[in-house]
């Protein structure tokens, strides 16, 4: 019997259950990685003759399993109330599986038995069972010719952290009900159990509140006529999403943001703010300085009414009140707010947020709800009720939560905000840039201690913000075309990093291993394909890179099972007709290689990219462009390159052409500088770069700079004797 047994989450439980652990090897590609696994020889085959048994309390989970199996296989299982007659047996037994959300999956040659501690644990056992089947099990259409086998195995598993979440921002950009339900389904597939639904922000109010209809009549929409964008969820749609999530063990936690980020409410009801001024729902991203006025009794009545409808709608034991990024100028200027400060003995306007949090936390405690918010809610004045703070800015602030008796969830922007790109590879899609990229590895290796009942940190949460949709119009969908561009964008940034978040929350620290995870995830892209889930295809992996005899030799591997690698060796972008990788590649310099992972003609990775080292050329300024034989034609021609963002503002600039290698000289003729299509400067350069004179520099003066417009240079080029010539172009602003 082959052993693939993993570290147990608690020694006492291990002793109780009599588990023995040896080694860490595994052949099963399950994510998140199971706690304990014993794999035997042989398989069990799924057929249409199998019989299913389940208890009444597991009817929804059984129906879920039957539906998944039927869609891809066409098998309609019979059911029985006699467990002994079942080929697939579902059970709920808290004594047999003592850990919350835990499960035990047993597969032998005759039957599959899935036992959960609770309905959630049973559902997770079903998810692991599905991951043991071929990826086509997730297809929504019949897949003929597939042999549906499962390895014989015994898996005992449970999560380390009770909070394993994602935050989906539907306020900045409205995602419809169907997409939210798909997002829930994908979370559940990887055993995430909390969805924070960011329903309110400056740019949109997305929740129907019957007592305040203008919140959705006005606050849910921005722009007019054909430029109108927005939407909201009716209370009936919310109930439908909650029921859908409940089957999948996902708890939806509504976020009603205040005192900041609520201009959409102020636009609907101006009396909510300190000034009472009328506003419009913004169509472009910004953080409004208008806050909920804490000096008006009507503000608290509004909050009480809105939260009453919200908590009556959502069965979650948590209510998220946001609380981040408030600027307190309005409270400082408002006589009503200042009167509250004086009455309550508060020293500074920011203390009013603590006062507001206390009022709401007391209100929610009476309804059996715990307040959750961004970490600012425990940083702005003393909060009396125990709350949960989502640590997005500084995870060390969890120490403040510990001292004050609060709980915390780790969601550091630097590694778990999925609206940042995965890398800096040229061609990456538009994404947030206020922090460095978040690679899959960076996400997976987020520091996360093991959980204990006494821990302050309850778990982990990834966040997908949609504010990029309102930084311009590049991402906005054309509703009449219904091309799902926004959903594809959200999924591209979410996946595969959601899988890393899932394992981070599920596994203990000793179980998490990046190399092991990277190998397991190779098999999951096919599963995402069958789920019709868009994702970022990872670039080819470099197995080895060796420099020898003036060449660089690469050995590559595909990071996606079944995908091929396409490559070029002249620095150009690979395409569908580029060379297929079959073995090691040699190039003159590593920057000559471009290689991409091809899953299909319409789904490829960005190319493997090596940024040139410009450190030796610092004296020439900022890198602008690169020339090489594929850029420079053998005959006289005009080479065009862009300088947008590199030449900023009016003034005198130097443009330097620096040869790096090659055997042929390059003649440079007339240089023209353009603003969009308007010629600004023309210079008769008449220079030549070669081994004897490797740098040619010219000066030009910019007098009509205009922010937001494209700028570019055109220069005449003519190589001498051939176009084997390479070099960089730099630009530097100089004193006149």
Phi, psi and omega in degrees: 000129180279129181261135172220071194253133189250166180300136181277148185284333177218132182297321182296319178294322179299316179295317181301316184271349179072028180282145175238136184241130179225117174073183183223006183291149175207149175251345180279134187262053184272138174229128357292158184295127181294157181290314181218137182214130174236115183256130179254172175285146175102172183223166170242139184250133177275124179225175179283353181267359183290152181242135185250138175230141180201153176282162183302322182290350179251019184299320182292320179291323177295319178296322177300312181298316180299321181293315180299315182295317183295318185301320185266333185251333186082003182281128175249102184288143168280159178239157178216150175270355181261107187302325184294339182269359187273143170270332176234116186244121175256135182220156169234118184211101184290338178282318180290325177238095192282348185262137181304137181065012179275166179207163172228125181246122179238122177237119171237192186290343186252328186206163172246128180235120180241119181240126179247151173298322181212185181298324177296315178298319177298317179299321180291327174297322176297319179297318178294318177303316179295325179291340178278343177278166176302150183305332182296349178300336182274358182293147177267007176225161183299138180240086182291155174084002180270134174268113189269080181251154178232135177294147174288124190201155170235120182238128174241125193211153175195153181283151176278322184248138179286340181246111180227098195232172169225148172249127178245122181272103176256004183272310179296322176221129187278118172260132186288171185304318183298321179291319179300319179293323175296319178300317177299316181299319180290323174300313184295327179303329181247023167068029169275142191235001180228128174242110173275114182263108182281091190271340189232135171200177180306323189266007177178139173249117193251004184242125177295123173241111190295329182284341181230076186296334181291344177302323178258333177295322182249309189290345182271359189226144173229153180077174183228156175051235185290346178263006181289130180230153175139203183147173178202168178257129172289163179295329177293322177294321177299317179298322179295317179294320180297315179297319178298316181291324183299317178301326185264013177060033176250124178265120179271123182249113182286141175247113175254100191282132171194162005279344178263184177057034181226034178298332178299324177287320179295324177298326179280320182226087185303335182293352177287337183267171179289327185271332183074009182285148178282135177233165171250153175293124185289144175261354176236153186286131166196162179257112183292146176272353178286132181241161170297126182286120180270003179265357182250133177296330180296332177295319181287327174296317178301311180300315181300318181293312181297315181291328176299311179295323183293310183289334175289335181274317184261121180285353180307147176279001180241149171226124182266129183250013177067249174091010185262163167055033176282135172253127196263017181301317182298318179294325180293327183269346187274119180297328179292318178292321178296326178295322177295318178302315181295316181296321184269359180069036181270145187269329186215156184305325181297336178293339177296332178292320175298320177299314180296317179300319179298316180301313183289319180297320177296318179299316182286327178299324178294339178259010179075023181248143175259132180282135173241149175194172176294163192302339180301336185292339176258002182255354185242084180085168182279127179253123188278315180286143173298128179232175178242124182253129177271111186276099183254336187259312184216105184296340178295341178294349176297338175294326176295320177298319180300311182295330184265000178083019179261170174253166183219155172233133181272125177214056184298129181302326185295341183221347184236008172270112188270007172273357171275149177291165179280338182198186180252016181301131177305134182102354178299147183291161178300130181203176181297146184230006185283355170220164180298163178302157179243100179287165176302319180294318179298320177296312184294325186266017173307133181296125184210112180283160178292155183265146171218157181305336180269359184293143172286318182279116182278336182167210192223153180212126170275156182229131171244110178265143183248022182292344177298335178294336183247023168269357181173205182241003185296327186262345188291137183283153174264100189306321184292336179273338177050050185268003175058031181297320183294320179295318178298320179297313181298318181290323179303318181279330182284321186249138012267010186295335176301326180295325177292318177300318182299315181288328177299320181278332186275319191263150172287161186303319183292338180277334187282126182216117186300315182299319179294316179298318181298326177287320181292323185291341179305325185274352187268346179295325177296324178294319177296323177300312181293334176278002183056043181251120179289152180201162177277118178287126180288149178293159177304147178273141176268109178286318177204152176220113185236134176260124181205135177052044177074009179238162174241124184253124181249139167241124187243162175217145178283134178276357183237122179302129178088352181267152178254170178245130174250145185210161170228160180237016178244014177083002180272164181289129177293160178215183187299337182256009177290168182298142175272136179286127176232350181184182184308146182241141176244135177224162180291314176225154184295336179288349178284339185272131168229125181220138180228154176274127181247111174275318174205176181299333183254007181217095182230164176276168164293157181285147170305131190224134175242112179292131177301153177269112183259007187299332181282355185240022184303329182295341182267355176103221187264136178295137181239314186204167179227137173247152182201173184304327181288343179266320184268115179288154180296333181256176179295131181206183178245126178257132182242134175218153186268144177239010179305130180083351180254331175243098189246117178093162176289155178145184181265134181232151170250132173248122183244131175257115188243114177288139178248325179191179180118166184253349185245138175293158178233121177272134180247122181260224184293135178248131180234135180252128185241146165251110191052244179258007185265125179285124180257317185219141174228128184231128175282085188298307177047056179237171178220132176251130177205190183298327181283326181228085189281353183229130171237126183236140174228159177247142173216150181252130177261123182243344187234045179295143178216117182298144177092350180258151178282141177236142179207164181243140169240132181224137177287134179230143175209109178286159183245113177084357183147167184251032173279080182214138183226146177182174180242156173242133180235157177227143182214133176278135185232161176287142180286000000 
